């Protein structure tokens, strides 16, 4: 079975879409991924869903840093599989956070 996960961050300030083939990326592999860094996650939830969230956070962060989708698909990040589909996870779309000076608040104090 193949699932498509669509994530959006902070009312679409950033987003990504990930495809997971559950026949290739199994629950066992998901559990190994989740325990690799001893991440905090919902242990009662579907482990593949929980991994999808970790991947979403990773790719949104990296896209914000300037990584493009092709680079993200090919790059091997520690503890993660490549996102090109060969290991059952494929990054379909990603948009990082775009910072806007208008959204920046500033407080100035005199000493």
Secondary structure by P-SEA (a helix, b strand, c coil): cbbbbbbbcccccccbbbbbccccccaaaaaaaaacccccccccccaaaaaaaaaaaaaaaaaaacccaaaaacccccccccccccccbbbcccccbbbbcccbbbbbbcc
